[in-house]
């Protein structure tokens, strides 16, 4: 039997997903398993790494029950970024994994940056492409050295999600450049772990997994893993990467004029760059193709924000089609500006361009004339204006001119969200038919690594999905949003001091 399929796996924050594709990008089988999230204390988010493996096994078993595992030429993994596990000498977790959402290292940011040979934030950004933010592993590993020194001392391997799962599949923990770099311990120019950054976390590169280019062979599925998943023993495991870059690869965003826009729990967009350009307006990631980089913007409050408003303020289940249709109709009937409302979408702090973990959300302009449709539209507009702000900064600092966004993620299914995004940014929004873009991106890496495609770029061209709809900016609405952006641009600078004082007050 000819091995004509590849398997893409995405281990996200809330679920494991697996999908088998052919080399034209057609889906043949899929499986899914939920993941639980623990919040043991304020600002702490954890998962048991063993749950990642159990969820992967369940999701992959859904695929191997539907297609002959002998047809799978190789597999690759996409995953939640910045999350890491602490493994002892026996390869078993010593404590729960700390997730990308985990904010316990907020108070250690200054000390960590100061330890980088007193060079500071510019050096951190130059080496890792990242800012002094609480999300990556670097400050959290430093937190462990201070608050859980025994765990820090006993950890033989600090590993990302891919490395942990590859160890379970093959017996050896290995990862890719596109998984290593979100940890802020990786020299993205030299494509290796940085001695300097590791020293800031109190470790050496020897306590991190070997990192290889996307598509490179990481090992083969062991007999035990084959029994647990239904995969064929010996199936090649090829290097994948973080879910953001993998989603961009899944929609073939490998050209500076075609960017990816993930409208999920967080809103992330990324623009390809041949060079690792640096600026506080974005974070710089290695490309999922193994060549070039991605200039990426991330807003933690995307669909998370709309879910908060719908569930906790309106008592509306986002899965209720009739209720959502009525609300979106109300919001769509309103003009740009939501009747004088403006929303700052920093419910979970601000990443780029402000890098302020204590930033908070705000709604300005409320009167008794405003209803739920006004607030819902203002919410969408706040998220869209944030993307427009960062895109404008990219144009100025890097000369980036994006012609189209390929949109994926849950709220990309909404015509209103896509239309407002197009009008606010001035960029056409192409809704991709690719439902699981990160799975497809991982499958592209597998196709190249397994020899079914000449390169990852070739796989992306052949396997990417088509657009189901395209939303072009309306000239009149675009003009209104350009004026509104000038007001929005001043919103954070004017309010930041008050919001920080309020944040401190609530912690007292």
C-alpha positions, -999 to 999 in steps of 0.1 A, spaced: 0 0 0 13 34 -10 17 59 19 -2 89 3 -14 108 34 2 130 60 -10 136 95 -11 171 111 -17 173 149 -25 205 168 -22 204 206 -39 237 215 -49 251 249 -83 235 249 -81 205 226 -60 180 207 -69 179 170 -56 155 143 -63 155 106 -51 134 77 -46 152 44 -35 142 9 -9 162 -10 -37 183 -26 -48 194 9 -80 173 9 -91 162 43 -96 124 46 -102 119 84 -101 139 116 -102 133 153 -105 155 184 -101 153 222 -108 180 248 -82 193 272 -89 208 307 -72 239 321 -63 243 358 -63 277 375 -48 269 409 -45 306 419 -50 341 403 -29 346 372 -18 309 372 -27 286 343 -15 250 342 -20 216 326 -6 181 333 16 172 303 4 136 306 -30 149 296 -15 163 264 -4 127 255 -37 112 264 -55 138 243 -32 132 213 -37 95 215 -75 99 215 -74 124 186 -51 103 165 -71 72 172 -100 89 156 -80 92 124 -65 57 124 -99 43 129 -110 59 97 -80 55 74 -55 27 71 -24 38 92 -2 23 65 -13 52 42 2 78 66 37 87 53 46 110 82 32 132 109 41 166 124 29 186 154 16 221 159 10 233 194 3 260 219 33 283 221 54 294 251 40 266 273 67 243 288 70 213 310 97 204 336 109 168 332 130 149 356 159 125 346 133 98 340 114 119 315 84 123 338 69 157 347 80 171 381 51 196 382 22 208 361 32 227 329 30 265 329 9 278 300 14 308 278 -14 325 297 3 321 330 11 355 346 30 345 377 63 359 364 50 395 361 71 406 391 103 390 378 105 407 344 128 435 355 151 412 373 153 387 344 162 414 319 188 429 343 205 395 344 212 394 307 247 408 313 231 442 322 224 447 286 186 451 289 155 448 267 172 458 234 196 428 238 167 405 247 148 415 216 179 414 193 186 378 204 152 363 208 129 386 189 108 389 220 100 416 245 102 415 283 68 400 286 55 374 311 43 350 284 75 332 273 93 305 294 123 326 302 108 346 331 89 316 343 119 294 346 136 323 365 105 324 387 110 287 394 147 293 404 134 318 430 101 303 442 105 265 435 143 261 436 141 223 442 120 219 410 144 241 391 174 221 403 159 187 396 146 195 361 167 177 336 148 190 306 127 222 302 107 213 271 80 228 249 48 209 240 62 194 208 93 181 225 72 164 252 49 148 226 78 137 204 94 120 234 61 101 240 60 92 203 96 83 197 114 79 230 135 111 225 126 147 232 134 168 201 118 199 187 120 225 160 132 261 156 96 272 152 88 256 186 119 267 204 118 304 196 86 314 214 103 304 247 126 335 245 157 313 251 165 308 214 188 329 192 166 334 162 194 346 140 218 318 147 190 292 151 203 278 183 197 280 221 213 312 234 239 307 263 232 343 273 194 340 275 196 306 292 219 321 318 192 347 326 169 318 335 196 300 355 201 271 331 223 259 303 213 248 267 220 212 277 188 213 297 167 221 266 158 197 237 177 196 205 161 220 180 160 212 142 145 230 112 108 225 104 103 193 83 134 177 97 132 141 110 128 139 148 124 101 150 99 73 143 68 61 161 77 34 187 59 2 192 43 15 225 32 47 208 18 27 179 -3 6 203 -16 38 220 -25 57 188 -32 31 161 -3 45 140 20 22 122 52 15 141 81 33 124 59 62 110 83 92 106 78 121 130 88 154 113 95 187 130 65 211 132 62 243 152 41 267 172 5 270 162 7 306 152 34 300 125 17 267 115 -16 284 109 1 310 88 18 282 68 -16 264 65 -30 294 45 3 299 26 12 332 42 48 330 30 49 363 11 50 398 27 18 408 9 -3 379 21 -6 378 59 -24 355 82 -51 367 107 -61 342 134 -94 354 149 -94 330 178 -93 333 216 -64 357 210 -62 377 177 -29 371 160 -16 383 127 17 376 111 36 390 81 65 371 64 99 388 64 131 375 48 151 392 77 146 391 115 134 428 117 130 440 153 107 466 168 85 470 199 55 471 176 57 434 170 75 402 181 97 383 156 93 346 151 111 321 129 90 310 99 73 276 98 90 271 65 124 271 81 134 300 60 128 337 69 108 351 98 74 363 108 66 397 122 37 390 145 12 409 165 -8 394 193 -38 406 213 -48 383 241 -84 395 241 -100 384 208 -128 360 209 -121 357 246 -134 393 249 -166 386 229 -171 354 248 -169 373 281 -194 398 269 -218 373 255 -217 348 284 -211 369 314 -229 402 305 -257 391 282 -262 355 292 -260 344 256 -244 312 245 -221 319 215 -232 285 201 -269 297 200 -272 305 163 -305 324 165 -294 345 194 -261 353 177 -277 361 144 -300 386 162 -272 403 180 -250 405 149 -279 420 130 -283 447 156 -246 455 155 -243 454 117 -272 479 114 -251 506 132 -226 529 115 -188 529 122 -181 543 156 -210 524 174 -229 556 182 -199 573 199 -185 542 218 -148 534 217 -133 503 234 -98 495 245 -95 457 242 -68 451 269 -88 427 291 -57 405 295 -31 432 295 -13 446 264 14 428 244 27 447 213 31 476 208 28 487 245 41 456 264 22 466 295 10 435 315 -10 459 338 -30 475 310 -67 470 313 -98 473 291 -121 504 289 -153 514 272 -156 552 266 -186 572 256 -215 553 272 -249 569 275 -284 556 282 -290 556 245 -266 527 239 -278 491 238 -262 457 235 -257 460 198 -237 492 203 -214 476 229 -209 444 208 -200 464 177 -176 486 198 -160 454 210 -153 442 174 -142 477 164 -118 479 193 -101 446 183 -101 458 146 -86 492 154 -58 475 174 -49 455 143 -50 487 122 -28 505 147 -1 477 146 -3 474 109 2 511 105 33 509 128 46 480 107 42 501 75 63 529 90 90 508 107 94 479 82 79 492 50 54 463 51 24 466 27 -1 438 32 -25 433 3 -47 406 19 -53 388 52 -61 351 51 -85 348 81 -89 316 102 -103 310 136 -137 308 153 -150 344 147 -137 344 111 -170 327 103 -188 360 111 -194 384 82 -196 413 106 -162 406 121 -146 402 87 -162 433 72 -152 455 102 -116 441 100 -114 449 63 -128 484 68 -106 493 98 -73 480 83 -79 489 47 -69 453 37 -90 427 20 -100 398 43 -100 364 26 -120 338 47 -102 306 43 -120 273 39 -93 257 60 -110 250 93 -79 236 112 -52 258 97 -25 247 123 -32 210 115 -29 217 78 4 236 84 18 207 104 7 183 76 26 205 51 58 201 72 51 164 72 46 162 35 79 179 28 98 159 54 83 126 42 92 133 6 57 139 -8 65 175 -16 98 190 -27 98 216 0 76 231 27 69 261 4 58 237 -24 36 218 0 20 251 11 12 261 -25 -3 226 -33 -22 220 -1 -36 254 9 -74 258 9 -95 281 -12 -112 313 -1 -149 309 7 -155 347 8 -135 379 4 -144 411 22 -131 443 5 -128 476 24 -157 499 17 -143 534 9 -168 554 29 -165 532 60 -127 530 56 -126 568 58 -146 568 90 -124 542 106 -92 561 96 -106 591 115 -116 569 144 -81 553 145 -66 588 152 -87 589 184 -80 553 193 -42 560 189 -44 583 218 -66 562 240 -40 540 257 -14 569 263 -42 590 278 -56 562 301 -26 540 309 -16 558 341 -51 556 355 -55 520 345 -22 511 362 -33 528 393 -66 510 392 -49 476 386 -27 482 416 -57 492 437 -75 459 429 -44 439 440 -42 456 474 
